[in-house]
Amino acid sequence: MAEAVSDKIKNYKTAPFDARFPNTNQTRNCFQNYLDFHRCNKALSAKGQEVSPCEWYQKVYKSLCPMSWVSKWDEQIENGSFPGKI
């Protein structure tokens, strides 16, 4: 399964369609993939497993989100003031 995930990551060009976010505005999609990336990292790290499958979420949010938002969210996580539940 890890090889299939890594093949998808290598061939990744832009964020794929997500039926949860059918509208043109992809702000919620951006935020959800950011959360999913950090939740995935947290869950797999806690189990002592490889976190490479989480890279897919990171590639999606990096293609959707403005980097100013990402840096702001990263700072909020470090300060403990991030509004999302990770």
N, C-alpha and C positions, 0 to 999 in steps of 0.2 A: 504494500500500500504506500509506503514511503516513496518508492520509485515513481508511482503514478502521480503523487502530489508534487514531487520535484520536477517531473516532466511538465506538469501544468504550469508550474512557476516559471520554468525556463521559456515556455511558449507564450507567456502572458503578455498581452499588448495593452489592453485597457479593461476597465471594470466590466464584468459581464452583467447581463440583465438580471435583476433580482425582482421577483414577482411581489415581494413585500413592499417595494418602492416603485410603483408603476409610473409615477408622475415625473415630469421634467425636473423638478427641484430635487436634487439628490443630497440635500443637507442631512436628512435623517439617515440615509444610506451611509454617508461618510461617517457620521458619529457612531452608528451601530457597528460598522466594521472596525473602527478604532477600539470600541469596547470589546468586541469579539477577539481582537488581537491580544489585548491585555488579559482578558479572561482565559484565553487559550494558554498563554504563557504561564499564567498563575497556576492553572489546573495541571498542566503537564509538568511544570517544575516541581510542584508539590508531590507528584507521583514519582519524580526522579526520571522522567522520560525525556526523550529528545523533543525540543520545541520547534523543530524545522517545519512541521505541518502548519504552524501559526504564521509562517511567512506569507502565506497566501492572503490572509486578512490584512497584513501590513502592506502588501503591494496594492490591494484594492483601495484601502483608505488613503495611501499616498497618491494614487491616481485621481481620487475624488476630492480630497480635502485640500484647502489652501494650507500651505505650510505654516502660515502665521497662526492658524487655529491649532495645528498639531503642536507647535512649540508652546503655545499658551496652555494647552491641556497637559503637556509633559511637565511644565512648571507647576501646574495645579496639583498633579499627582505627587510630585516631590514635596510640595508644601502641605499636602493632606487636605486640600480644599477642592478637589475635583468633584463635580456634581454627579457624575455617573457612578453606578455600582459595579465595581470590578471584583 
